[in-house]
Amino acid sequence: MSPFEKFQKYLLSLLIAVSFFYGGYYIGRRGFQIELKKSPPQIEFVNKNPTEKSVDFSLFWEVWDIVNNKYLERPIDAQKMIYGAIEGMVSSLGDSHTEFLPPQLNQSFDDSLNGKYQGIGAELDVKDGQLIVVSPLDGSPALSAGLKPGDKILAIGEDTTYGLGVTEAVYKIRGDAGTVVELTIQTNDDKPRKMNITRGVISVASVKWEDKGEGTVYIRISRFGGDTDTAWDKAVAEINTKVTELDVIVIDLRGNPGGYLQSAVHIAGEFFRNKPVLYEENAAGEQIPLNTKRVGNFQKVPALYVLIDAGSASSSEILAAALRDNTGAILIGENSFGKGTVQEPIEFGDKSSVHVTVAKWLTPKKEWVHKIGIKPEFVVERTNEDFDKGQDPQLDKALELAQEI
């Protein structure tokens, strides 16, 4: 064995030892016991709750040594191989929302939640194995180019999106402002078409509001990011100062792909107290309520309307259902996306992270909307022609109902 190969094995052993230390703490808390055996390297995981299983890592090390010794292209990036192995392990679960993010992809994900980055401005997801557009963002190049919620992205440049995770797809689509990305798009069952979109600087305010007059206020929530709670509180303070008579609030969650669950809980607390915003159901089947606790400013507003569509997902659906079930809010628009799981992000020292599906979320009435979505009380379609003409029949319906209060 060459000195370089010895150094590689020493470095890898050190990394694994550190991983075992922290991983062992976590796994031990989950009812697992670990045994490490030598010659050949073998790790045995014994799951005490509820069944026993063992995993033999000897094949992993055999393949590792073969690649290190025989692969043609040198040098080999050991860190990239480790990340690839972890990505493969996580993706084998078959859950598009459970994913490992190397540092660059993790940074890209954080940028999305913070609402400022360079790209085309479209929220993506995987549905039935297909990469789709959840929603183009307000004022984005994606919206200007004509991308619509539900459009399938079949390829990015010459690369197929088959088997591609959401975060990796986003990373491939993003790039410096002014550069062009080519996407192959399919709308419904129409013939696929190529679309060139010039990337821009995307800066999306998570909350904005407008006084519609006659006691009606319109509030747009575009995402649930790191700044959303602060932006919401600021908007509420401005409304309380500038609007003397408040009879109706219209909350627009259309095209909002979600984000931080706790932001949905925070905003829900503006409208009701000591009631569940949602229930989290864990792997053991326990249903744990997340209740509002703060005293909000809008708990006596007579009427509340919420706009949703196929781009309203996750935290948007949580908030919409919570307001409907706890305040009698009326939902208007189209059936929501249907994402009913909760992910826990865990970041590591190298700035990589893993997002793990840890629970289902249920509405206050204990309904699971996963892959079903939420049907509004007033189903109002907003067609492509409406978009092109700048017409908004869904908002118009809410304002029409507001006049009847």
C-alpha positions in Angstrom: 0.0 0.0 0.0 1.4 3.4 -1.0 1.9 6.3 1.6 -1.0 8.2 -0.2 -3.3 5.2 0.2 -2.4 4.8 3.9 -3.1 8.5 4.5 -6.4 8.2 2.7 -7.4 5.3 5.0 -6.2 7.2 8.1 -8.2 10.3 7.2 -11.3 8.3 6.4 -11.1 6.3 9.6 -10.8 9.6 11.6 -13.9 11.0 9.8 -15.8 7.9 10.5 -14.8 7.8 14.1 -16.1 11.4 14.6 -19.3 10.5 12.8 -19.8 7.4 15.0 -19.4 9.6 18.1 -22.1 12.0 17.2 -24.2 9.5 15.3 -24.0 7.0 18.1 -25.5 9.5 20.5 -28.4 10.2 18.3 -29.0 6.5 17.4 -28.7 5.5 21.1 -31.4 7.9 22.0 -33.6 6.2 19.3 -33.3 2.7 20.9 -30.4 1.4 18.8 -27.3 -0.4 19.8 -24.1 -0.4 17.7 -21.4 -3.0 17.5 -18.2 -2.5 15.4 -16.3 -5.5 14.3 -12.9 -5.8 12.5 -11.5 -8.0 9.8 -13.4 -7.4 7.6 -14.8 -4.0 8.7 -18.4 -4.7 9.7 -20.9 -2.5 11.5 -23.9 -4.1 13.2 -27.0 -1.9 14.0 -29.4 -3.6 16.3 -32.8 -1.9 16.4 -34.4 -2.7 19.7 -37.7 -1.0 18.8 -39.5 -2.9 17.5 -37.4 -5.5 15.5 -33.8 -6.6 15.2 -31.8 -6.0 12.0 -28.1 -6.2 11.2 -26.2 -4.5 8.4 -22.9 -5.8 7.0 -20.6 -2.9 5.8 -17.9 -5.2 4.4 -19.2 -4.9 0.8 -19.0 -1.1 1.1 -15.3 -1.3 2.0 -14.6 -3.8 -0.7 -16.1 -1.5 -3.4 -14.3 1.5 -1.8 -10.9 -0.2 -2.1 -11.6 -1.4 -5.6 -12.5 2.1 -6.8 -9.5 3.6 -5.0 -7.1 1.1 -6.5 -8.5 0.6 -10.0 -10.4 3.7 -11.1 -8.7 5.3 -14.1 -9.2 9.0 -13.6 -6.9 10.4 -10.8 -7.0 11.9 -8.3 -10.1 10.6 -6.7 -12.2 13.0 -4.6 -12.8 11.0 -1.4 -15.1 13.7 0.1 -17.3 13.6 -3.0 -17.5 9.8 -2.8 -18.6 10.1 0.9 -21.3 12.7 0.0 -22.4 10.5 -2.9 -22.7 7.4 -0.7 -24.8 9.3 1.9 -27.0 10.8 -0.9 -27.6 7.3 -2.2 -28.4 5.9 1.2 -31.0 8.7 1.9 -32.6 8.6 -1.6 -33.1 4.8 -1.2 -35.9 5.7 1.2 -38.0 6.8 -1.8 -39.1 10.0 -0.2 -38.4 13.1 -2.3 -38.6 15.3 0.8 -36.0 13.4 2.7 -32.6 14.3 1.3 -29.0 14.9 2.0 -27.6 18.3 0.9 -23.9 18.8 0.4 -22.7 22.3 1.4 -23.4 24.1 -1.9 -26.9 22.6 -2.2 -27.6 23.4 1.5 -26.6 27.0 0.9 -28.9 27.1 -2.1 -31.8 25.8 0.0 -31.2 28.5 2.7 -31.1 31.2 0.1 -34.5 30.1 -1.1 -36.0 30.4 2.3 -34.4 33.8 2.9 -35.9 35.1 -0.4 -32.9 36.5 -2.2 -30.8 34.6 -4.8 -30.0 34.5 -8.5 -32.1 32.2 -10.7 -35.5 32.1 -12.4 -37.7 32.4 -9.4 -39.8 29.2 -9.4 -40.6 26.8 -6.6 -40.3 23.2 -7.6 -41.3 19.8 -6.2 -41.5 16.1 -7.2 -44.9 14.6 -7.7 -45.4 11.0 -8.8 -41.7 10.9 -9.6 -41.8 14.0 -11.9 -40.2 17.3 -11.3 -42.9 20.0 -11.5 -43.4 23.7 -11.0 -45.3 24.4 -7.8 -45.4 28.1 -8.6 -43.5 30.8 -10.3 -42.8 33.7 -7.9 -44.3 37.1 -8.1 -42.3 39.3 -10.6 -39.9 36.5 -11.5 -38.3 35.6 -14.8 -40.2 32.3 -14.6 -43.5 34.1 -14.4 -42.6 36.4 -17.2 -41.5 33.5 -19.4 -44.9 31.8 -18.9 -44.2 29.0 -16.5 -47.4 27.8 -14.8 -48.1 25.8 -11.7 -48.2 22.1 -12.6 -45.8 22.4 -15.6 -43.5 19.4 -15.8 -39.7 20.1 -16.2 -38.4 17.2 -18.3 -34.9 18.4 -18.8 -32.4 21.1 -17.7 -30.3 21.8 -20.7 -29.5 18.4 -22.1 -29.8 16.7 -18.8 -33.0 14.7 -18.0 -34.6 15.5 -14.6 -35.5 11.8 -14.1 -34.4 10.7 -10.7 -33.3 14.3 -9.8 -34.1 15.6 -6.3 -35.7 19.0 -5.8 -32.7 20.8 -4.3 -30.3 19.4 -6.8 -32.7 20.5 -9.6 -32.9 24.0 -8.1 -29.1 24.1 -7.9 -28.8 23.2 -11.6 -31.3 25.8 -12.7 -29.8 28.7 -10.7 -26.9 30.7 -11.9 -25.6 34.3 -12.3 -28.1 36.9 -13.3 -28.1 37.6 -17.0 -27.3 34.1 -18.0 -29.7 31.8 -19.7 -31.0 28.3 -18.7 -32.8 26.1 -21.2 -35.7 24.0 -19.8 -37.8 21.4 -21.5 -41.4 22.0 -20.3 -44.6 20.0 -20.7 -48.0 21.5 -19.8 -50.6 18.8 -19.1 -50.3 16.3 -21.9 -49.2 18.8 -24.5 -46.1 18.3 -26.7 -42.9 19.1 -24.8 -41.3 22.4 -25.7 -38.0 24.1 -25.0 -38.0 27.4 -23.0 -35.0 29.7 -22.5 -35.2 31.8 -19.4 -32.8 34.6 -18.5 -31.9 34.4 -14.8 -32.3 37.4 -12.6 -31.8 38.5 -9.0 -34.7 37.2 -7.1 -35.8 39.2 -4.1 -39.2 38.3 -2.7 -40.8 40.0 0.2 -42.5 37.3 2.3 -45.3 39.6 3.5 -47.0 42.6 1.9 -50.4 44.2 2.4 -52.8 46.6 0.8 -55.8 48.6 2.1 -58.7 47.7 -0.3 -61.0 50.3 1.3 -64.3 49.9 3.0 -62.8 48.0 5.9 -61.1 45.3 3.8 -57.4 44.6 4.0 -55.5 42.3 1.6 -52.4 40.5 2.9 -50.1 38.5 0.6 -47.8 35.8 2.1 -45.4 34.5 -0.5 -43.3 32.1 1.6 -42.6 31.1 5.2 -38.9 32.0 5.5 -36.5 33.2 8.2 -37.8 36.8 8.0 -41.5 36.0 7.8 -42.4 36.4 11.4 -40.8 39.8 11.6 -42.3 40.9 8.3 -45.8 39.7 9.5 -45.5 41.6 12.8 -44.5 44.7 10.9 -47.4 44.5 8.6 -49.8 43.9 11.5 -48.5 47.0 13.2 -48.9 49.1 10.1 -52.5 47.9 9.6 -53.4 48.7 13.2 -52.0 52.2 12.7 -53.4 53.0 9.3 -56.7 51.2 9.0 -59.3 52.7 11.4 -62.1 50.2 10.7 -61.2 46.6 9.9 -64.0 44.3 8.9 -62.5 41.8 6.4 -59.0 40.3 5.9 -58.1 38.5 2.7 -55.0 36.4 3.1 -53.4 35.3 -0.2 -51.5 32.0 0.0 -51.5 31.2 -3.7 -48.2 30.0 -5.1 -46.7 29.9 -1.6 -44.7 26.6 -1.4 -44.4 26.7 2.4 -41.2 26.8 4.5 -40.9 27.0 8.3 -43.8 25.3 10.0 -43.4 27.6 13.1 -44.1 30.7 11.0 -47.5 29.2 10.1 -48.1 28.7 13.8 -47.0 32.3 14.6 -49.3 33.8 12.0 -52.2 31.6 13.0 -51.8 33.0 16.6 -52.9 36.4 15.2 -56.4 35.0 14.7 -57.1 32.5 17.5 -55.6 31.4 20.8 -55.3 28.1 22.8 -56.4 26.0 19.8 -54.4 23.5 17.7 -52.9 24.9 14.4 -52.1 21.3 13.5 -51.3 17.9 14.9 -48.0 16.2 14.3 -48.3 12.4 14.0 -45.0 10.7 14.6 -43.8 7.2 13.6 -45.4 5.7 16.8 -48.8 7.1 15.8 -48.8 9.7 18.6 -50.7 12.9 17.6 -49.2 15.9 19.3 -51.1 19.3 19.0 -49.3 22.5 18.2 -51.4 25.2 19.8 -51.3 29.0 19.5 -50.5 30.8 22.7 -50.0 34.5 22.0 -52.7 37.1 22.1 -53.1 38.3 18.5 -54.5 41.5 17.0 -57.0 40.0 14.6 -59.0 37.7 16.8 -62.2 39.9 16.6 -62.1 40.5 12.8 -65.6 39.7 11.6 -64.7 38.0 8.3 -61.7 36.2 6.9 -61.1 34.9 3.4 -58.1 32.8 2.3 -56.9 32.4 -1.3 -55.3 29.1 -2.3 -54.3 27.2 -5.5 -52.3 24.3 -6.7 -49.1 26.2 -5.7 -50.2 26.5 -2.1 -48.2 23.7 -0.3 -47.1 22.6 3.2 -47.1 25.5 5.6 -49.6 27.3 3.4 -52.0 24.4 3.7 -51.4 24.2 7.4 -52.3 27.9 7.8 -55.3 27.7 5.5 -56.8 24.6 7.2 -56.1 26.1 10.7 -57.9 29.3 9.9 -60.8 27.4 8.3 -61.3 25.0 11.2 -60.7 27.5 14.0 -62.1 30.8 12.8 -64.6 29.8 10.1 -62.4 31.4 7.4 -63.7 30.8 3.9 -61.3 29.3 1.4 -61.4 30.5 -2.2 -59.6 29.4 -5.4 -58.4 25.9 -6.4 -57.4 22.7 -4.8 -54.1 23.0 -2.9 -50.9 21.0 -3.6 -51.2 18.3 -0.9 -47.9 18.1 1.0 -48.7 16.6 4.4 -45.3 15.7 5.9 -42.9 17.5 8.2 -39.1 17.6 7.6 -36.5 18.2 10.3 -33.3 19.9 8.9 -30.1 18.9 10.7 -26.9 20.8 9.7 -23.4 19.4 10.2 -20.1 21.1 10.8 -19.1 21.2 7.1 -22.4 23.1 6.3 -24.0 20.0 4.7 -27.3 19.0 6.0 -29.9 16.2 6.0 -33.6 16.9 5.8 -35.6 14.0 7.3 -39.3 13.4 7.2 -40.2 13.0 10.8 -43.9 13.3 11.0 -47.2 13.7 9.2 -49.2 16.9 9.9 -52.9 16.7 10.3 -55.5 19.6 10.2 -57.2 20.6 13.5 -60.0 18.2 12.5 -57.3 15.5 12.1 -57.5 15.2 8.4 -54.3 14.2 6.4 -54.2 16.2 3.1 -51.1 14.5 1.7 -51.4 14.0 -2.1 -55.0 15.1 -1.8 -54.9 18.8 -1.0 -57.5 21.1 0.4 -60.6 21.9 -1.5 -61.9 25.5 -1.1 -65.5 26.3 -0.3 -65.6 28.5 -3.4 -63.9 26.9 -6.3 -62.8 29.6 -8.7 -60.4 28.9 -11.5 -57.7 31.3 -12.7 -57.0 30.4 -16.3 -53.9 31.0 -18.4 -55.9 33.7 -20.2 -56.6 35.4 -16.9 -52.9 35.4 -16.1 -52.0 36.9 -19.5 -54.7 39.6 -19.2 -53.7 40.4 -15.6 -57.2 39.4 -14.4 -57.8 37.8 -10.9 -61.2 36.2 -10.6 -60.2 34.6 -7.3 -59.4 37.8 -5.6 -62.4 39.4 -7.2 -64.6 36.7 -5.6 -63.1 37.4 -2.2 -63.7 41.2 -2.5 -67.3 40.5 -3.8 -68.0 38.4 -0.6 -66.4 41.2 1.5 -69.0 43.6 0.2 -71.7 41.5 1.6 -70.4 41.7 5.2 
